[in-house]
Amino acid sequence: MDYILLDRSNLKRSPIFDSLNLPVRSEPIDYNIRGFIKPGWGFVRDIFRDNFVQERDLGASVAAYHQGSLVFELGGGWFDQSQTKPYDINTLQLVFSTTKGLVAAAVALAVQQGLLDYSALVTKYWPEYGQNGKENTKVSDILSHRAGLPDINEPFEMYVNWTVMIHKLEKMAPSWPPGSAYGYHALTYGWLAGELIRRVDPKKRSLGQFVKEEISDLINIDFSIGLPENREHLVSPLVLSKAMTNGANGSDRTIFTQFNDPRVHRAEIPG
């Protein structure tokens, strides 16, 4: 694979970002932007570079395929705030709700294999779930955020214990009759869908193991639900921006910085 060092000249800052009252970097900065880019896709390098100038990214990587071929793969910026190690295409990053897409794909695969049925009641596969008004919840209700369990009020430390979280969800009463309304299941989605996978998988694998062996390994993607401890050194820590702590539910610094805890990375929190 060819690598190139990209030009940093003529950088401009959009006035949109001035309204955020963020400090402007005035000193020269080496963004370490390197990678592969196919002829005809050079405009992507400029857009990627602008993330560091305008949106003040510390480090990032991006890649895309077009008609089955890799057309660009770029990394730039710094691994962490010490700015001693570049952020490159092998750096790992916590991706939050992007995980839901892969979880949904895992459920779809289980349906394709005849292990699950979208229209079936959850209790067909998970009898203990049928408590306190959840008896008529369908598998499709979980996948479409209609299960009535959009939030769970537990100490953050509990999130790393799958069994504890599953028992909590089994006992909870729904916020609305399942299937009758919609509410984004930010974290509970992953535990609910993941427990279904665990219940029906003939090998009784965890969701993370199922995704790795049935999806990630087969299509050669580097995606972990539950990171092996020996890969922790590859994870770029989250760095808070003002926008990340301004108004969102649970957006205080304590909550966000807890996601840098290696225990959280090792745990299967697939929401």
N, C-alpha and C positions, 0 to 999 in steps of 0.2 A: 504494500500500500504506500502511495506517495504522500509525503507530508510537506506542507508549505507554511512559511511564516507570512502572516498577513500584514498589510500596511495599516497604520493607525492614524494617518494624516487626515486633516480636514474633518475632524469630528465635531458634530453640532449637538446641542442640547435643546430638546423640545420645550417650548414655554409651558406646556401642559404640566410638566413635572415641577416647574417653579412654584406652582400653586400648592404643592405638597409641603412646602417649607422645609425641604431637606437640604442639608449643606451641599454645596457644589465643590467637587474636588478641583482644585486649581493646579496641583502639582502634576508633572508628567507621570503617567501610569503605564506600565507594561502589562498588557492584558493576556499575554501568553497564548494568543489565539493560534492554534495549530490544528491540522487535520487534513482530511481528504475532501476534495471538492471536484466534481466533474465539470468539464467545460460547458458553459451555458447556464450554470447555476451560481455564478459569482455574486449575484445580487444577495444571496443568502448570507454571505460573509458580512456584508454591510449591515443587514438587519440584526445578525447575531452580535456584531460588535456594538451596535447601538444599545443592546441590553446592558452593557457595562457602563456606557456613557450616560444614557438617559434614565434607565430604570435602576441603575446602580447595583446590578447583580455583582456578587462577590466571585462566584464561580458557576459555571454551567457547561453542559454539553448538549448537542443536538444532532440527530441523524434522521435521514428519510430515504425511503425507497420509492422509485417511480417505475412503473411497469416492470416490477420484479428485480430491478437493479438498484444498488446503493448509489445515490447521486451526491450525497454529502454526509460527512461525519466530522463534526468540529467539537473541540473543547477549548475552554478559555477561562481566564481569571485564576483565582486562587482556591486551594483546598480548604483553607480556614483563614481566620482573621490575622494569624501571624504572618501571612503572605510570604511563606518560605517554601511552599510546595505548590506546584501548578495543579489546577483542576484539569484533568484530561479525560479522554474517552473511556478510561478504565475506572474512573471514580464512581463509587456507588452513592446513591442519594435516596433518602426517604421520600416516597411519592404519595403518601396519604391516599386520597380516595381514587386515585388511578387504579388502585388495587381492585376496586369493585368490578371493573371490566373483566379482569382475569377471573375473579370469583364467579361472575355470571357465565363466563365461558366454561368454567369447570362444571357448573350446574348443567349447562346445555350439553356438555359431553356425557354427564351422568344420565341425562334424559335420552340421549342418542343411544347409549348403551343399555337402555331399558331398566336402569336402576331407579330412576325417578320419573314422576309424571307431574307436569305443571298443574294439572287440574285436580290432583289428589289432595286430600287433607294432610296437613303436616303430621298429624297423629298416626297416620298409616306407617310412617317411618320413625316417628319420635313420639311415642305414647305419652311420655311425661310432660310434653308441651301442652297438652290439653287441659289446662287449669285456668280458673278465674276468668272465664269469658273468651278464651282463645281456642276453644274446641273446634270451631268451624273455620279456622285459618287454613287457607290453601297454600300450596307451594308457590303459586303465582303471586299471592299476596306479599310474600317475603321478597320476591324478586322485583316487585313493582312498588315497594315502599308503602304498602297498604296494610301491613300487619298490625299497626297500632302500637308499636313499641319504638317510637322514634328516638327515645333518649333513655339513658339509665344513669341514675344518680348514685354512683359508687366511688369510693376513693380511687385515685388514679393507680395506686399500687395493685389494686385488684385486677386491672386490665391485663396483666401479664399471666394470670392464672385462668386458663381456658375452662377448667372444670367448675371453678367458682362462678364464672360469668354465665355459664350455661345453666347452672342451678338457679341463679338469680332470674334469668329470663324465663325459666319454666314457671316460676312462682308469680311473676308479674301479671297484673291486670292490664289489658290494652287501654290506650287513651281514647279509642273509638272502636266500634264493632269492626273486626277485621274485614277488609274488603270494601268498606263503605266510604273511606276517605283516604287522602294521601298525606304523607309527611315524611320528609327526608330522614332516613335511618342512618345517620352519619357513621356511627360505630357499630350499632347493633346488627346492621345488615350482614356484616362479615361473620359474626358469631352464629347468627341464625342460619345463613346459607352454608357456612362451614360445618356446622353440626349435622345438617342434612347429609352432606357428603360423607362425613365420618360414619354416620349410621348405616348408609346403604353400600358403602364400598366393601366388596368382598374381602379385601385385605385389611380393612379397618385402619386405613391410613388417616393421618391428620389431613386437614385441608392443605397445609403447606407441602406435605409429602405428595399428596395427590396431584397438585398443580405442578410440582417439580417433575414427577415421573411421567405424567400423562400429557403435559403441555410443554413446559419450559425446556426440558431436555430434548424433546422430540423436534422442536422447531428452533433450537439453539438460541434461546433468549436468556439473558442473565437477569432473572427476576426471582427474588426470594420472599416467601411469606414465612418469616422465621429465619433470620440470618445466621448461618454457621458462625460460631465464635471466632474461628480462624480467619474470617473475612472482615472483622470489625474495623481493622486498620484502613480499609478502603472506603469507609463511609465518611463523607464530608458532613461535618456538623451543621445543623440549622443555625442561621444567623437571623435574628429578628430585625425587621424594618419597622418604621413607624406605622405603615399601613397595616401590617399584620397584627398590631395590637390596638387598633382604633375602631372599636365598635362591635366586632364579631363576638358572638356568644362563646365564652370560654377562651377569650383571646388574651388573657393576662399572661405575663411573661413566665410565670411558674408552669402553666400548662404546656406552653410551647417548648420551653427548655427541657421538660421531662422527656420529650421525644428524642433527645440526644443521649438518653440513658441506654447503655448497651443491653440492659435487661429487656427494654422495650424492643430493641432491634431483634433480639433472639426470640422473643415471644411471637406467637401467631395472633396478630391483631389485624384481621383482614378487611376492616371497614374502609 
